[in-house]
Amino acid sequence: MTVSRTFRFALIVTVAPDQRGYHDPEWIADAAWGSLTNEYGYECIIEAIEALDSPADSRT
């Protein structure tokens, strides 16, 4: 009988200012989750979403 395995890793994504998820790290995380879940059929959990940098103009 094959037993399931669980993996944990960090995914770092660089987003240009003109891309949809630039102001929304949760949107980027949801896109990654959707790809792994819907395209590949993996059960995924997202946690600890954070921006690694905060440019002064990030809310404009």
CHARMM internal coordinates of N, CA and C (Angstrom, degrees):
IC EDIT
DIST 1 N 1 CA 1.4498
DIST 1 CA 1 C 1.5371
ANGL 1 N 1 CA 1 C 109.03
DIST 1 C 2 N 1.3184
ANGL 1 CA 1 C 2 N 117.04
DIHE 1 N 1 CA 1 C 2 N 129.16
DIST 2 N 2 CA 1.4580
ANGL 1 C 2 N 2 CA 122.21
DIHE 1 CA 1 C 2 N 2 CA 178.35
DIST 2 CA 2 C 1.5195
ANGL 2 N 2 CA 2 C 109.86
DIHE 1 C 2 N 2 CA 2 C -84.56
DIST 2 C 3 N 1.3309
ANGL 2 CA 2 C 3 N 115.71
DIHE 2 N 2 CA 2 C 3 N 133.19
DIST 3 N 3 CA 1.4584
ANGL 2 C 3 N 3 CA 121.87
DIHE 2 CA 2 C 3 N 3 CA -179.72
DIST 3 CA 3 C 1.5267
ANGL 3 N 3 CA 3 C 109.13
DIHE 2 C 3 N 3 CA 3 C -100.87
DIST 3 C 4 N 1.3299
ANGL 3 CA 3 C 4 N 116.58
DIHE 3 N 3 CA 3 C 4 N 139.81
DIST 4 N 4 CA 1.4625
ANGL 3 C 4 N 4 CA 120.95
DIHE 3 CA 3 C 4 N 4 CA 177.51
DIST 4 CA 4 C 1.5199
ANGL 4 N 4 CA 4 C 110.53
DIHE 3 C 4 N 4 CA 4 C -63.27
DIST 4 C 5 N 1.3166
ANGL 4 CA 4 C 5 N 116.04
DIHE 4 N 4 CA 4 C 5 N 152.75
DIST 5 N 5 CA 1.4599
ANGL 4 C 5 N 5 CA 121.92
DIHE 4 CA 4 C 5 N 5 CA 175.52
DIST 5 CA 5 C 1.5155
ANGL 5 N 5 CA 5 C 108.42
DIHE 4 C 5 N 5 CA 5 C -120.58
DIST 5 C 6 N 1.3089
ANGL 5 CA 5 C 6 N 117.04
DIHE 5 N 5 CA 5 C 6 N 150.78
DIST 6 N 6 CA 1.4543
ANGL 5 C 6 N 6 CA 122.87
DIHE 5 CA 5 C 6 N 6 CA 177.91
DIST 6 CA 6 C 1.5181
ANGL 6 N 6 CA 6 C 108.79
DIHE 5 C 6 N 6 CA 6 C -118.74
DIST 6 C 7 N 1.3273
ANGL 6 CA 6 C 7 N 116.53
DIHE 6 N 6 CA 6 C 7 N 134.61
DIST 7 N 7 CA 1.4585
ANGL 6 C 7 N 7 CA 122.87
DIHE 6 CA 6 C 7 N 7 CA 179.33
DIST 7 CA 7 C 1.5209
ANGL 7 N 7 CA 7 C 109.26
DIHE 6 C 7 N 7 CA 7 C -120.49
DIST 7 C 8 N 1.3128
ANGL 7 CA 7 C 8 N 116.51
DIHE 7 N 7 CA 7 C 8 N 145.80
DIST 8 N 8 CA 1.4587
ANGL 7 C 8 N 8 CA 122.05
DIHE 7 CA 7 C 8 N 8 CA 175.59
DIST 8 CA 8 C 1.5220
ANGL 8 N 8 CA 8 C 107.56
DIHE 7 C 8 N 8 CA 8 C -128.38
DIST 8 C 9 N 1.3447
ANGL 8 CA 8 C 9 N 117.00
DIHE 8 N 8 CA 8 C 9 N 130.56
DIST 9 N 9 CA 1.4519
ANGL 8 C 9 N 9 CA 120.33
DIHE 8 CA 8 C 9 N 9 CA 178.84
DIST 9 CA 9 C 1.5136
ANGL 9 N 9 CA 9 C 109.76
DIHE 8 C 9 N 9 CA 9 C -152.95
DIST 9 C 10 N 1.3168
ANGL 9 CA 9 C 10 N 115.48
DIHE 9 N 9 CA 9 C 10 N 161.69
DIST 10 N 10 CA 1.4613
ANGL 9 C 10 N 10 CA 121.50
DIHE 9 CA 9 C 10 N 10 CA 175.73
DIST 10 CA 10 C 1.5226
ANGL 10 N 10 CA 10 C 108.36
DIHE 9 C 10 N 10 CA 10 C -96.08
DIST 10 C 11 N 1.2997
ANGL 10 CA 10 C 11 N 115.02
DIHE 10 N 10 CA 10 C 11 N 142.06
DIST 11 N 11 CA 1.4548
ANGL 10 C 11 N 11 CA 121.35
DIHE 10 CA 10 C 11 N 11 CA 176.63
DIST 11 CA 11 C 1.5229
ANGL 11 N 11 CA 11 C 106.71
DIHE 10 C 11 N 11 CA 11 C -121.61
DIST 11 C 12 N 1.3021
ANGL 11 CA 11 C 12 N 117.08
DIHE 11 N 11 CA 11 C 12 N 117.18
DIST 12 N 12 CA 1.4617
ANGL 11 C 12 N 12 CA 121.59
DIHE 11 CA 11 C 12 N 12 CA -179.98
DIST 12 CA 12 C 1.5202
ANGL 12 N 12 CA 12 C 107.73
DIHE 11 C 12 N 12 CA 12 C -105.80
DIST 12 C 13 N 1.3274
ANGL 12 CA 12 C 13 N 116.51
DIHE 12 N 12 CA 12 C 13 N 126.11
DIST 13 N 13 CA 1.4591
ANGL 12 C 13 N 13 CA 122.33
DIHE 12 CA 12 C 13 N 13 CA -175.81
DIST 13 CA 13 C 1.5250
ANGL 13 N 13 CA 13 C 108.54
DIHE 12 C 13 N 13 CA 13 C -122.62
DIST 13 C 14 N 1.3241
ANGL 13 CA 13 C 14 N 116.86
DIHE 13 N 13 CA 13 C 14 N 130.82
DIST 14 N 14 CA 1.4582
ANGL 13 C 14 N 14 CA 121.88
DIHE 13 CA 13 C 14 N 14 CA 175.21
DIST 14 CA 14 C 1.5200
ANGL 14 N 14 CA 14 C 108.28
DIHE 13 C 14 N 14 CA 14 C -100.50
DIST 14 C 15 N 1.3218
ANGL 14 CA 14 C 15 N 116.23
DIHE 14 N 14 CA 14 C 15 N 128.03
DIST 15 N 15 CA 1.4646
ANGL 14 C 15 N 15 CA 122.05
DIHE 14 CA 14 C 15 N 15 CA -174.86
DIST 15 CA 15 C 1.5215
ANGL 15 N 15 CA 15 C 109.41
DIHE 14 C 15 N 15 CA 15 C -121.95
DIST 15 C 16 N 1.3175
ANGL 15 CA 15 C 16 N 117.07
DIHE 15 N 15 CA 15 C 16 N 124.93
DIST 16 N 16 CA 1.4623
ANGL 15 C 16 N 16 CA 122.06
DIHE 15 CA 15 C 16 N 16 CA 178.30
DIST 16 CA 16 C 1.5303
ANGL 16 N 16 CA 16 C 110.37
DIHE 15 C 16 N 16 CA 16 C -73.54
DIST 16 C 17 N 1.3241
ANGL 16 CA 16 C 17 N 117.63
DIHE 16 N 16 CA 16 C 17 N 152.80
DIST 17 N 17 CA 1.4671
ANGL 16 C 17 N 17 CA 121.00
DIHE 16 CA 16 C 17 N 17 CA -177.76
DIST 17 CA 17 C 1.5273
ANGL 17 N 17 CA 17 C 114.66
DIHE 16 C 17 N 17 CA 17 C -56.68
DIST 17 C 18 N 1.3188
ANGL 17 CA 17 C 18 N 117.80
DIHE 17 N 17 CA 17 C 18 N -27.03
DIST 18 N 18 CA 1.4664
ANGL 17 C 18 N 18 CA 119.86
DIHE 17 CA 17 C 18 N 18 CA -178.18
DIST 18 CA 18 C 1.5288
ANGL 18 N 18 CA 18 C 113.17
DIHE 17 C 18 N 18 CA 18 C -89.49
DIST 18 C 19 N 1.3286
ANGL 18 CA 18 C 19 N 118.04
DIHE 18 N 18 CA 18 C 19 N 3.05
DIST 19 N 19 CA 1.4646
ANGL 18 C 19 N 19 CA 120.67
DIHE 18 CA 18 C 19 N 19 CA 179.83
DIST 19 CA 19 C 1.5233
ANGL 19 N 19 CA 19 C 111.03
DIHE 18 C 19 N 19 CA 19 C -92.45
DIST 19 C 20 N 1.3144
ANGL 19 CA 19 C 20 N 115.70
DIHE 19 N 19 CA 19 C 20 N 152.67
DIST 20 N 20 CA 1.4617
ANGL 19 C 20 N 20 CA 122.99
DIHE 19 CA 19 C 20 N 20 CA -172.17
DIST 20 CA 20 C 1.5263
ANGL 20 N 20 CA 20 C 114.15
DIHE 19 C 20 N 20 CA 20 C -55.18
DIST 20 C 21 N 1.2991
ANGL 20 CA 20 C 21 N 119.10
DIHE 20 N 20 CA 20 C 21 N -40.33
DIST 21 N 21 CA 1.4521
ANGL 20 C 21 N 21 CA 121.84
DIHE 20 CA 20 C 21 N 21 CA -174.50
DIST 21 CA 21 C 1.5191
ANGL 21 N 21 CA 21 C 115.48
DIHE 20 C 21 N 21 CA 21 C -89.31
DIST 21 C 22 N 1.3334
ANGL 21 CA 21 C 22 N 118.25
DIHE 21 N 21 CA 21 C 22 N 9.23
DIST 22 N 22 CA 1.4567
ANGL 21 C 22 N 22 CA 121.39
DIHE 21 CA 21 C 22 N 22 CA -175.01
DIST 22 CA 22 C 1.5297
ANGL 22 N 22 CA 22 C 112.89
DIHE 21 C 22 N 22 CA 22 C -54.78
DIST 22 C 23 N 1.3112
ANGL 22 CA 22 C 23 N 117.86
DIHE 22 N 22 CA 22 C 23 N -41.74
DIST 23 N 23 CA 1.4665
ANGL 22 C 23 N 23 CA 122.64
DIHE 22 CA 22 C 23 N 23 CA -178.13
DIST 23 CA 23 C 1.5256
ANGL 23 N 23 CA 23 C 112.52
DIHE 22 C 23 N 23 CA 23 C -95.79
DIST 23 C 24 N 1.3271
ANGL 23 CA 23 C 24 N 118.19
DIHE 23 N 23 CA 23 C 24 N 3.18
DIST 24 N 24 CA 1.4606
ANGL 23 C 24 N 24 CA 120.07
DIHE 23 CA 23 C 24 N 24 CA -171.27
DIST 24 CA 24 C 1.5297
ANGL 24 N 24 CA 24 C 111.59
DIHE 23 C 24 N 24 CA 24 C -138.72
DIST 24 C 25 N 1.3402
ANGL 24 CA 24 C 25 N 117.60
DIHE 24 N 24 CA 24 C 25 N 88.21
DIST 25 N 25 CA 1.4657
ANGL 24 C 25 N 25 CA 119.24
DIHE 24 CA 24 C 25 N 25 CA -179.60
DIST 25 CA 25 C 1.5260
ANGL 25 N 25 CA 25 C 113.29
DIHE 24 C 25 N 25 CA 25 C -61.70
DIST 25 C 26 N 1.3360
ANGL 25 CA 25 C 26 N 117.36
DIHE 25 N 25 CA 25 C 26 N -27.01
DIST 26 N 26 CA 1.4687
ANGL 25 C 26 N 26 CA 119.43
DIHE 25 CA 25 C 26 N 26 CA 177.11
DIST 26 CA 26 C 1.5179
ANGL 26 N 26 CA 26 C 110.95
DIHE 25 C 26 N 26 CA 26 C -67.08
DIST 26 C 27 N 1.3244
ANGL 26 CA 26 C 27 N 117.84
DIHE 26 N 26 CA 26 C 27 N -34.43
DIST 27 N 27 CA 1.4612
ANGL 26 C 27 N 27 CA 120.90
DIHE 26 CA 26 C 27 N 27 CA 178.19
DIST 27 CA 27 C 1.5275
ANGL 27 N 27 CA 27 C 109.54
DIHE 26 C 27 N 27 CA 27 C -63.33
DIST 27 C 28 N 1.3380
ANGL 27 CA 27 C 28 N 116.60
DIHE 27 N 27 CA 27 C 28 N -42.39
DIST 28 N 28 CA 1.4642
ANGL 27 C 28 N 28 CA 120.97
DIHE 27 CA 27 C 28 N 28 CA 178.59
DIST 28 CA 28 C 1.5300
ANGL 28 N 28 CA 28 C 110.20
DIHE 27 C 28 N 28 CA 28 C -63.71
DIST 28 C 29 N 1.3391
ANGL 28 CA 28 C 29 N 116.63
DIHE 28 N 28 CA 28 C 29 N -44.18
DIST 29 N 29 CA 1.4706
ANGL 28 C 29 N 29 CA 120.65
DIHE 28 CA 28 C 29 N 29 CA 178.67
DIST 29 CA 29 C 1.5257
ANGL 29 N 29 CA 29 C 110.45
DIHE 28 C 29 N 29 CA 29 C -61.90
DIST 29 C 30 N 1.3406
ANGL 29 CA 29 C 30 N 116.93
DIHE 29 N 29 CA 29 C 30 N -41.03
DIST 30 N 30 CA 1.4667
ANGL 29 C 30 N 30 CA 120.43
DIHE 29 CA 29 C 30 N 30 CA 178.25
DIST 30 CA 30 C 1.5278
ANGL 30 N 30 CA 30 C 111.12
DIHE 29 C 30 N 30 CA 30 C -63.83
DIST 30 C 31 N 1.3254
ANGL 30 CA 30 C 31 N 117.03
DIHE 30 N 30 CA 30 C 31 N -37.10
DIST 31 N 31 CA 1.4653
ANGL 30 C 31 N 31 CA 120.40
DIHE 30 CA 30 C 31 N 31 CA 178.46
DIST 31 CA 31 C 1.5289
ANGL 31 N 31 CA 31 C 110.47
DIHE 30 C 31 N 31 CA 31 C -63.90
DIST 31 C 32 N 1.3333
ANGL 31 CA 31 C 32 N 116.90
DIHE 31 N 31 CA 31 C 32 N -43.09
DIST 32 N 32 CA 1.4627
ANGL 31 C 32 N 32 CA 120.37
DIHE 31 CA 31 C 32 N 32 CA 178.08
DIST 32 CA 32 C 1.5266
ANGL 32 N 32 CA 32 C 110.48
DIHE 31 C 32 N 32 CA 32 C -66.03
DIST 32 C 33 N 1.3224
ANGL 32 CA 32 C 33 N 116.00
DIHE 32 N 32 CA 32 C 33 N -43.63
DIST 33 N 33 CA 1.4694
ANGL 32 C 33 N 33 CA 120.75
DIHE 32 CA 32 C 33 N 33 CA 178.55
DIST 33 CA 33 C 1.5254
ANGL 33 N 33 CA 33 C 109.77
DIHE 32 C 33 N 33 CA 33 C -59.58
DIST 33 C 34 N 1.3373
ANGL 33 CA 33 C 34 N 116.77
DIHE 33 N 33 CA 33 C 34 N -46.46
DIST 34 N 34 CA 1.4612
ANGL 33 C 34 N 34 CA 121.23
DIHE 33 CA 33 C 34 N 34 CA -178.83
DIST 34 CA 34 C 1.5149
ANGL 34 N 34 CA 34 C 112.49
DIHE 33 C 34 N 34 CA 34 C -60.46
DIST 34 C 35 N 1.3169
ANGL 34 CA 34 C 35 N 116.32
DIHE 34 N 34 CA 34 C 35 N -40.18
DIST 35 N 35 CA 1.4594
ANGL 34 C 35 N 35 CA 119.84
DIHE 34 CA 34 C 35 N 35 CA 178.97
DIST 35 CA 35 C 1.5261
ANGL 35 N 35 CA 35 C 111.20
DIHE 34 C 35 N 35 CA 35 C -63.95
DIST 35 C 36 N 1.3210
ANGL 35 CA 35 C 36 N 116.72
DIHE 35 N 35 CA 35 C 36 N -48.97
DIST 36 N 36 CA 1.4636
ANGL 35 C 36 N 36 CA 119.92
DIHE 35 CA 35 C 36 N 36 CA -179.28
DIST 36 CA 36 C 1.5289
ANGL 36 N 36 CA 36 C 112.40
DIHE 35 C 36 N 36 CA 36 C -67.10
DIST 36 C 37 N 1.3173
ANGL 36 CA 36 C 37 N 116.47
DIHE 36 N 36 CA 36 C 37 N -36.16
DIST 37 N 37 CA 1.4659
ANGL 36 C 37 N 37 CA 120.53
DIHE 36 CA 36 C 37 N 37 CA -177.54
DIST 37 CA 37 C 1.5239
ANGL 37 N 37 CA 37 C 112.09
DIHE 36 C 37 N 37 CA 37 C -79.79
DIST 37 C 38 N 1.3257
ANGL 37 CA 37 C 38 N 116.31
DIHE 37 N 37 CA 37 C 38 N -52.21
DIST 38 N 38 CA 1.4641
ANGL 37 C 38 N 38 CA 120.41
DIHE 37 CA 37 C 38 N 38 CA -172.90
DIST 38 CA 38 C 1.5265
ANGL 38 N 38 CA 38 C 113.31
DIHE 37 C 38 N 38 CA 38 C -82.38
DIST 38 C 39 N 1.3219
ANGL 38 CA 38 C 39 N 117.53
DIHE 38 N 38 CA 38 C 39 N -36.92
DIST 39 N 39 CA 1.4612
ANGL 38 C 39 N 39 CA 120.46
DIHE 38 CA 38 C 39 N 39 CA -178.50
DIST 39 CA 39 C 1.5306
ANGL 39 N 39 CA 39 C 112.43
DIHE 38 C 39 N 39 CA 39 C -82.88
DIST 39 C 40 N 1.3376
ANGL 39 CA 39 C 40 N 116.23
DIHE 39 N 39 CA 39 C 40 N -37.11
DIST 40 N 40 CA 1.4555
ANGL 39 C 40 N 40 CA 120.01
DIHE 39 CA 39 C 40 N 40 CA -173.14
DIST 40 CA 40 C 1.5249
ANGL 40 N 40 CA 40 C 113.88
DIHE 39 C 40 N 40 CA 40 C -112.16
DIST 40 C 41 N 1.3340
ANGL 40 CA 40 C 41 N 117.67
DIHE 40 N 40 CA 40 C 41 N -12.99
DIST 41 N 41 CA 1.4590
ANGL 40 C 41 N 41 CA 120.94
DIHE 40 CA 40 C 41 N 41 CA 176.87
DIST 41 CA 41 C 1.5124
ANGL 41 N 41 CA 41 C 115.32
DIHE 40 C 41 N 41 CA 41 C 78.28
DIST 41 C 42 N 1.3460
ANGL 41 CA 41 C 42 N 117.34
DIHE 41 N 41 CA 41 C 42 N 21.33
DIST 42 N 42 CA 1.4657
ANGL 41 C 42 N 42 CA 120.36
DIHE 41 CA 41 C 42 N 42 CA 179.22
DIST 42 CA 42 C 1.5263
ANGL 42 N 42 CA 42 C 110.63
DIHE 41 C 42 N 42 CA 42 C -89.06
DIST 42 C 43 N 1.3190
ANGL 42 CA 42 C 43 N 116.68
DIHE 42 N 42 CA 42 C 43 N 141.95
DIST 43 N 43 CA 1.4629
ANGL 42 C 43 N 43 CA 121.45
DIHE 42 CA 42 C 43 N 43 CA 172.73
DIST 43 CA 43 C 1.5238
ANGL 43 N 43 CA 43 C 107.23
DIHE 42 C 43 N 43 CA 43 C -80.36
DIST 43 C 44 N 1.3271
ANGL 43 CA 43 C 44 N 117.54
DIHE 43 N 43 CA 43 C 44 N 123.51
DIST 44 N 44 CA 1.4631
ANGL 43 C 44 N 44 CA 121.73
DIHE 43 CA 43 C 44 N 44 CA -175.22
DIST 44 CA 44 C 1.5221
ANGL 44 N 44 CA 44 C 111.21
DIHE 43 C 44 N 44 CA 44 C -127.84
DIST 44 C 45 N 1.3066
ANGL 44 CA 44 C 45 N 115.51
DIHE 44 N 44 CA 44 C 45 N 149.02
DIST 45 N 45 CA 1.4580
ANGL 44 C 45 N 45 CA 123.11
DIHE 44 CA 44 C 45 N 45 CA 174.95
DIST 45 CA 45 C 1.5204
ANGL 45 N 45 CA 45 C 107.01
DIHE 44 C 45 N 45 CA 45 C -125.39
DIST 45 C 46 N 1.3273
ANGL 45 CA 45 C 46 N 116.71
DIHE 45 N 45 CA 45 C 46 N 131.25
DIST 46 N 46 CA 1.4558
ANGL 45 C 46 N 46 CA 121.71
DIHE 45 CA 45 C 46 N 46 CA 177.60
DIST 46 CA 46 C 1.5178
ANGL 46 N 46 CA 46 C 108.16
DIHE 45 C 46 N 46 CA 46 C -105.16
DIST 46 C 47 N 1.3322
ANGL 46 CA 46 C 47 N 116.38
DIHE 46 N 46 CA 46 C 47 N 134.90
DIST 47 N 47 CA 1.4609
ANGL 46 C 47 N 47 CA 120.20
DIHE 46 CA 46 C 47 N 47 CA 175.77
DIST 47 CA 47 C 1.5172
ANGL 47 N 47 CA 47 C 109.37
DIHE 46 C 47 N 47 CA 47 C -151.59
DIST 47 C 48 N 1.3111
ANGL 47 CA 47 C 48 N 115.89
DIHE 47 N 47 CA 47 C 48 N 161.21
DIST 48 N 48 CA 1.4639
ANGL 47 C 48 N 48 CA 123.61
DIHE 47 CA 47 C 48 N 48 CA 175.12
DIST 48 CA 48 C 1.5294
ANGL 48 N 48 CA 48 C 112.58
DIHE 47 C 48 N 48 CA 48 C 55.40
DIST 48 C 49 N 1.3195
ANGL 48 CA 48 C 49 N 117.15
DIHE 48 N 48 CA 48 C 49 N 51.60
DIST 49 N 49 CA 1.4632
ANGL 48 C 49 N 49 CA 121.56
DIHE 48 CA 48 C 49 N 49 CA 177.19
DIST 49 CA 49 C 1.5264
ANGL 49 N 49 CA 49 C 107.63
DIHE 48 C 49 N 49 CA 49 C -76.15
DIST 49 C 50 N 1.3244
ANGL 49 CA 49 C 50 N 116.96
DIHE 49 N 49 CA 49 C 50 N 129.60
DIST 50 N 50 CA 1.4625
ANGL 49 C 50 N 50 CA 119.85
DIHE 49 CA 49 C 50 N 50 CA 179.53
DIST 50 CA 50 C 1.5159
ANGL 50 N 50 CA 50 C 110.71
DIHE 49 C 50 N 50 CA 50 C -151.58
DIST 50 C 51 N 1.3167
ANGL 50 CA 50 C 51 N 114.95
DIHE 50 N 50 CA 50 C 51 N 151.13
DIST 51 N 51 CA 1.4578
ANGL 50 C 51 N 51 CA 120.81
DIHE 50 CA 50 C 51 N 51 CA 172.35
DIST 51 CA 51 C 1.5188
ANGL 51 N 51 CA 51 C 107.24
DIHE 50 C 51 N 51 CA 51 C -86.72
DIST 51 C 52 N 1.3215
ANGL 51 CA 51 C 52 N 118.06
DIHE 51 N 51 CA 51 C 52 N 132.94
DIST 52 N 52 CA 1.4508
ANGL 51 C 52 N 52 CA 121.41
DIHE 51 CA 51 C 52 N 52 CA -179.95
DIST 52 CA 52 C 1.5177
ANGL 52 N 52 CA 52 C 112.65
DIHE 51 C 52 N 52 CA 52 C -83.40
DIST 52 C 53 N 1.3065
ANGL 52 CA 52 C 53 N 116.44
DIHE 52 N 52 CA 52 C 53 N -19.94
DIST 53 N 53 CA 1.4449
ANGL 52 C 53 N 53 CA 120.70
DIHE 52 CA 52 C 53 N 53 CA 174.83
DIST 53 CA 53 C 1.5207
ANGL 53 N 53 CA 53 C 108.51
DIHE 52 C 53 N 53 CA 53 C -140.55
DIST 53 C 54 N 1.2871
ANGL 53 CA 53 C 54 N 116.70
DIHE 53 N 53 CA 53 C 54 N 155.19
DIST 54 N 54 CA 1.4617
ANGL 53 C 54 N 54 CA 121.67
DIHE 53 CA 53 C 54 N 54 CA -179.72
DIST 54 CA 54 C 1.5163
ANGL 54 N 54 CA 54 C 109.09
DIHE 53 C 54 N 54 CA 54 C -132.85
DIST 54 C 55 N 1.3443
ANGL 54 CA 54 C 55 N 116.64
DIHE 54 N 54 CA 54 C 55 N 86.57
DIST 55 N 55 CA 1.4504
ANGL 54 C 55 N 55 CA 118.04
DIHE 54 CA 54 C 55 N 55 CA 178.90
DIST 55 CA 55 C 1.5240
ANGL 55 N 55 CA 55 C 110.99
DIHE 54 C 55 N 55 CA 55 C -60.64
DIST 55 C 56 N 1.3259
ANGL 55 CA 55 C 56 N 116.17
DIHE 55 N 55 CA 55 C 56 N 148.38
DIST 56 N 56 CA 1.4670
ANGL 55 C 56 N 56 CA 121.52
DIHE 55 CA 55 C 56 N 56 CA -177.42
DIST 56 CA 56 C 1.5214
ANGL 56 N 56 CA 56 C 111.61
DIHE 55 C 56 N 56 CA 56 C -56.40
DIST 56 C 57 N 1.3196
ANGL 56 CA 56 C 57 N 117.37
DIHE 56 N 56 CA 56 C 57 N -31.16
DIST 57 N 57 CA 1.4707
ANGL 56 C 57 N 57 CA 120.67
DIHE 56 CA 56 C 57 N 57 CA -177.57
DIST 57 CA 57 C 1.5287
ANGL 57 N 57 CA 57 C 112.51
DIHE 56 C 57 N 57 CA 57 C -95.05
DIST 57 C 58 N 1.3307
ANGL 57 CA 57 C 58 N 119.60
DIHE 57 N 57 CA 57 C 58 N 15.32
DIST 58 N 58 CA 1.4690
ANGL 57 C 58 N 58 CA 120.97
DIHE 57 CA 57 C 58 N 58 CA -173.41
DIST 58 CA 58 C 1.5172
ANGL 58 N 58 CA 58 C 113.36
DIHE 57 C 58 N 58 CA 58 C -67.26
DIST 58 C 59 N 1.3015
ANGL 58 CA 58 C 59 N 119.91
DIHE 58 N 58 CA 58 C 59 N -18.33
DIST 59 N 59 CA 1.4677
ANGL 58 C 59 N 59 CA 122.04
DIHE 58 CA 58 C 59 N 59 CA -179.95
DIST 59 CA 59 C 1.5167
ANGL 59 N 59 CA 59 C 113.04
DIHE 58 C 59 N 59 CA 59 C -106.35
DIST 59 C 60 N 1.3176
ANGL 59 CA 59 C 60 N 117.62
DIHE 59 N 59 CA 59 C 60 N 10.23
DIST 60 N 60 CA 1.4652
ANGL 59 C 60 N 60 CA 119.35
DIHE 59 CA 59 C 60 N 60 CA -179.42
DIST 60 CA 60 C 1.4890
ANGL 60 N 60 CA 60 C 110.91
DIHE 59 C 60 N 60 CA 60 C -96.23
END
COOR INIT
IC SEED 1 N 1 CA 1 C
IC BUILD
